[in-house]
Amino acid sequence: MMKQDPLALLPEIILALAAVVGLLLGSYLPRKRQWPVRLLTALACLGALVATVTVWSEPTRTVFGGTYAIDVATNAGRAIVLAAVLLTLGVTAGEFRSSPRESELYVLVLLAALGTIVLTGANDLLLLVAGYLLASIPLYAIAGFAKDDSGTEGALKFYLLGALLSITMLAGATVLFGVGGASAYAELALGAAPTAAVAVGFVGVLAGLLFKMGAVPAHFWVPDVTEGTRPPAAAFLTTVPKIVAVIATYRLVASTMDDTAVDWPLLMAIIAAATMTLGNLAAFFQQDVRRLLGYSTISQVGYLLMAVTVATRSSLALPGMLLYLAAYALTNLGAFAVVCALPRLKTIEDYHGLLRHQPWLAISLAVCLLGLVGTPPTAVFAGKLTVFTATLDGGYAWLVVVAAVNTVASLFYYLRWIVGAMRPAASSTRPALDRWSESTAYVAATASVVVGPLAGLLLAVFRGELALM
């Protein structure tokens, strides 16, 4: 008998209802006064967050015929995405306030958040593809929301690569369904299937997830979209999709690939090493701060994929990955909040003298950038250390060495920005400031520092098993 239990999806239902209400509400509100939709979005996220925390301690289970899992990975994904959306509202409020299309933006954000959360709990190939599409289509619209030349170019590249890899993902899912005899992860019989067919199907599905997280070789859209779209949109696009894609990949390999002859851990290790290395090397001499952050997000995905590599080999892999994801969301959004707070500053040179004009904003920038490196006592340090430990425990010492070298190398381009911000200004003119984004930067930077010492408690909360049936 198929277990339904719609209340198990209460956070998702809240987001879906809020998107519908927001769309209707925006149709009746004056075009210059659509802030109630922003308020509705915030309330929906808070309500969904409360619903998530309420059921966190309940036993792991699957619902709707085993297609959707309710476990620690799903609940953590929900909580991180919802918190990230709340921070995103802080950086969008100033730029899109009084915009005639403000309500449309927040409806798209709600739908994208809904699709990404579905990806975290998808326990079935068909639901994985459906969640991927639900998450992708609003993201394409968000990327080109400003309708300017650079944003349109970035959105077009984003869409074309996404369309190609979504077809690849669907083809891979079809192959796995054909050789495994089912679409549900728990029912896939891949152990006895031809190894070559399993490898082809797995790589096809993985290609779509790599695109969503911006990992090599599906990373090409990240710097162009980050530079071309509006900074608040770039903050959302480089944070939320990556969170859920990493969790979805972890669930896929841990639930379906362990009994196969495919050496998927080696494949994931190679992708992780290539992703962190390319992201760091490409960021070295970037002058545009948004493009630099775009390559930075690529490198961070490489570190996160280390946990996926040892998903079935270390008990620290899952809690370490979830802690790292939460820390990354806070810190990356904090760095983007500084960029959004200073909309006229485009290059590293433009930030010279920031300490003199905006000392607290300069300190927040330094905290977030050093946090992305993994400097103690920030949250990323705790997450990265746990993931490194899990990878070493899983037998991939060479990958830990590569990651450590990359971490040290990344100091170069982060310090270029920080040192520039601390230098004397060539001009005495104070830069224009977005107060909403400024406040968000302070919140994110403070949270990044506060969460670090609480890493032990969070690791305990993030411990658990994935739900199979």
N, C-alpha and C positions, 0 to 999 in steps of 0.2 A: 504494500500500500504506500502510495506516494505521500510523504509528509509535506504539507504546505506551509503552515505557520507564517502568515503574512506579517505578524508583529515582529518577527525576527529581522525584517527588512525595514523597521521603522525609520532609521536614519535616512535610508534611500527614499522612502516614501515622502518624508518631510521635504527633502530637496526637490523631488519631482513636483509635489504640490506647490511649493514656493515658486518654482519656475513657471508653472501655469498661471498662478495668481499674479506673479510679477509681470508676465506678458499682457494679461488682461488689464492690470492696473496701469501699466505704462500707456495703454491705448487711450485711457480716459484722462490721464493727468496732463496739465499744460506742458508743452515741450521743454520749457525752461525750468520746470519745477518737478523733477522726477526723483528727488531724493527719497521719497517713501519706498521706492523699489530697492534702493541701497539699504535702507533700514530693514526692509523685509528680508533681504539676503542675509544680513547679519543675524537677525533673529532666527532664521531658519538654520543657519550654521550652529548657533548656540543651542537650539533645540535638538538638533541631530547629535551634537557633541554630548549633551546630557543623556540622550537615549543610548549612546554608545557606552558611556561610562557606567550606566545603570546595569547593562547586561554583560559587562566585561568579565565578571567572575563566574558566569554561568558555564556549564560544561560545553566543550566543543561539540559541534554537531553540523550536519548538513541539512538543507531544506530543499524543497521542490525537486524531489527525486535525486538528491545528491549532486545537483548542479551548482549549488551555492553553499560555500562553507562559512560557518560562523565560528571563528577561532581567534587566537591571539593576533595572527597576521592580518586578518580582516579588520578586527577592532582597532589595531594600531594604525593600519592604513586609513581607516575612517577618521580617527582622531587627528592624525598628522595632516591629512588633506583638509579637514574642516578648519583646523588652526591656521593652516597656510592660507586658506581663502579669507579668513578674518584679517590676517595681516595684509593680504592683497587689497582688501577693501580700503585699508589705510593709505596705500600708495595710489589707488585709483581715484579716491574722493576728490583730491585737489584738481587733478587734470581734467577729469570728466564731469565735474560738478557743473550743472546748468547746461550740459550738452543736450541737444535735442534727441540724441540716441542713447542717453544714459541708461534708460531702463533696458534697452536691448543688450547692452554690455553685461549687465548683471544677470540677465536671463541666460546668456551664453555661458557665463561663469558658473552658474548653478548647474546647467546641463553638463558642462565639462566636468565639474566636480562629481556629479552623479555617475557619469560614464567611467571616470577613473576609479571611483570606489567600487563599481561593479567589477572592474578588472582585478581588484585586490582579492575579492572573494570568489571569483570564477573558478569552479571546480569541474568544468566541462569545456571541451573544445569549442562547441557552438556558442556557449555563453561568453567565452573568452573573445571570440571574434565579434560578437554583438557588442560587448563592452568596449572593445577597441574602436569600433565604428562610432558608437555613441560618444566616446571621448574625443575622437579625432575631428568630427565635423564641426563642433563648436570651436575647437582650437584653431582650425583654419580661418574661421570668421574673425576670431579675436586677433589673430596675427595681422589681418588686413583691415582691422576696424577703422583706422584713421583715414583710409582711402587716399593716402598720398603715394608718391612714386616709389619711395624706398620700401614702404610698408607693403605695397601691392606686389613689388618684386619679391620680397621675402616670403609673402604668403603664397605666391605662385610656386616658388621653389619648394616650400613646405608641403603644399598640396600635391604637386606632381610626384615627389619622392614618396609621400604618404600613400598616394593612390597605388603606385607601383608595389610598394611593400605590403600594403593591405591585401592585394591580389596574391602576392607571394605567401602571405600568412594563411589566407584561405586555402590555397593550393596545398600548403603543408598540412593544415588541419585535415583536409580531405584524404591525403595520403595516410596519415596516422589513423584516421577513422577506418580506412579501407583495410589496413594491415592489422589493426588492433581490434576490430570488430565492435567498437563502441566509441562514444564520444566522451562519456564521463571518465574522469581520471582514474577512479577506483576500479573501473571495469575494463580499461585498456589492457589488452594482453599483448604487450610489446616484446616480452621476453622471448617468445617463440617465433616472432615475426622475422622476416629477412632483415639482416642488419643494415644493408644498403638502403632499403626502403624506409626503415626507421630513421636513419641518419638524414635522408632527404626530407622527410616530413618534419623532423625536429628542427632542422636548419631553416625550413620555410616558416614555421611558426615563430622561431626565434628571431628571424629577420624583422618581422613586424614589431616585436617587443624591443629590439635594439633600436629601431627607428624612434619608437616612443620615448625611450630613455636617452637618445642621442649618443649612442655608443658606436665605435668603429665596427663595421664600415658604413653605418647608416647615419653618420653624424653631420653630413654636409649642410643640412638646413640650419643647424644651431647658430653658428656665428652670423650668418646672413639675416636670419629672423631676429636675433637679439639686437643687431645693429639697426635693422631697418624699421622694426615696429616701434610703437611707443614704449618707453621704459616700463610703465606699469604692466603692460601686456607681456613684455619680455620677462619680467619678474615671475609672472604666473606661468608662462610657457616653459621656463627653464627650471621650474621647481615641482609643480604638482604632477605633470605627466611622468617625470622621472621616478618619483616616489613609488607610484603604483606599478610602473613597468618592472621595476626591480623586484617588487614583492610578487608580481604575477610570474616572473621568470623563476624565482625561487620556488614557488608552489609547483610550477610545471615540472621542473627537473626533480624535485624531491618526491613528487607523487607519481611520476610516470617513467622516469628514465633510469632508475637505480638498478632494475633487473635486466637492462638491455646490454648488448655487447658494445654499444657505441661509447667511445671514450669522451663523454661529454664534459667531465671535469677538466680535461686538458684543453678542450676547445674553449671553455669559459675562461680558463686561466690565460690563454693566448689573447683572447678578446679583451680581457681586463688589462693585461700588460700593454697591449697596443693602444687601448683607449686612454689610459692614464698618461702614457708617454707622448702620444700625438697631441693630446690636449695641452700638456705642459709646454712642449716644444713650440707649438703654434702660438701660445700666449706670450712667449718671451719678449717679443719686440712690438707687440700691439700698442698703438697709441690711443685708439678709441677705447674708452673705458667699458662701453657696452660689449664691444667685440671681445675685449679681454675677459670679461665675466662670462661670455658665451663659451670661450675655450676652457675657462676654469670649470664650468659646469660639466664639460665633457670629461675632464680629468677626474672630477669627483665620482663620476659614474664608474670609472675604472676601479677606484678603490672599493666601491660598493659591490662590484661584481666579484670581488675576492670572496665575499661571504657566500655568493651563489655557487662558486667553484667548490666549496667544501660543505655544501648544503647537507649532504648525507654522511659527512665524516667528522663533524664537530658539533657538540651540543651548544657551543657558544655562537654558532653561525647565525641562527635566527635572531636571538635577542641582540647580538652585536649589530646586525644589519638594521634592525628596527630602531635601535638607539642612534645609529649613525644617520639614518634617514630623518629622524626627528631633529637631530642637531643640524644636519645639512639644510633642512627647510628653514629653520630659524635664521641661520647664519647667511645663507644665500639671499633670502628675502631682506635681511638687514642691510647687506651690501647694496642691493638694488634700491632699497628705500633711500639710501644716501644719494644715489644717482638721480632718483626721482625728485628728491628734495632740492636738487640743484640742476634744473632742467637745461640751463644754458651752458653748462660745463660739459664739453664733449670729450676732451682728450686729457691725458695725464697732466700735460702742461697747464691746462686750464685750472687744475686743482691746486696749483702752487699758491701757498699763502692761506690755505683753508684754515689752518690752525689759528691764524691771527683773526680772521673774520668770523669764523664759526667754530670755536674751539671744541664744543661738545659734539658737534657733527663730525669733526675731524677725528676725535677720539672714538666715536662709534664706528667710523670707517676703519680705523686701525684695528679695533677689536674684531670686527667681522672678517677683515682680510686675514689677519693672523689666525682667526678661528678657522678659516677655510684651509690654512696650512695644517692645522692641528696643534696649535700652541696651547699648553696648559695655562689656566684651568678651564678652557672653553669646552663646550659640549662636544664639538667635533673631535677634540683630542681624545675624549673618553670613548667615543664611537669608533674612531680609527684604531685606537689601541686594542679595543676588543676584537675588531675585525681582523687585525694583524695577528693577534693571539690565536683566533680561531683558524686562520689560514695556516699558521705554523703547526697547530695541533692536527690539522687535516693533511699534513705531509707535503705542503707546497712552500718549502722554505725559499726556493728561488724566486717565487712570486712576491714574498715578503721583502726580499732584497731589492727587487725591482721597484716595489712600492716605496720603500724607504729612500732610495735614490731619487725617485720622482718627487717625494715630499720635500727633500732638501732642495732640489732644483726649483720647485715652485716658489720658494722664498724669493727668488730673483725678481719675478715680475710683480709679485705682491708688494715687495719692498720698494720697487720703482714707484709705485703709486703712493705708498705711505710716505716715503721720504719726500716726494714731491709735494704732498699736502702739508708737510711740516716746514717746507722752505719758505723764505720770505717772498711775498707777492711782488710780481712785477707791476701790478696796478693796485691802487688803494681803494678801488671800487668794490663795494660789498656785492656778492652775487645774489641774484633773485632767489627767493626761498619759497618752497611749498611747505606750509606748516603741517599739513596732514602727513606728508611723507616724512618730515622731520621727526614728528612724534613717533611714527612707526619705526623709524631707525633706532630711536632711543629704546623703545620697548624690545625690539629684536636683539639689539646688542646686549642689553641688560639680561634678557632671558638666556642668551647664549652663554654668558658667564655664570649665571645662577644655576643652570641645568648641569653644568660640568661637575660640580661637587656632589650633585644628586644622582650621578650616573649609577651608583650601586642600587639605589631604590628602583630606578627605571629598568635596569636589567632584570630585577626580580619581577617587575610587572610584565615585562616583555617575554618572560619564559613561558613556554607552553608547547603543545604539539599541534601539528596541522590536522584538521578534520578531513578524513577521507570518506567515511560513509556515515 
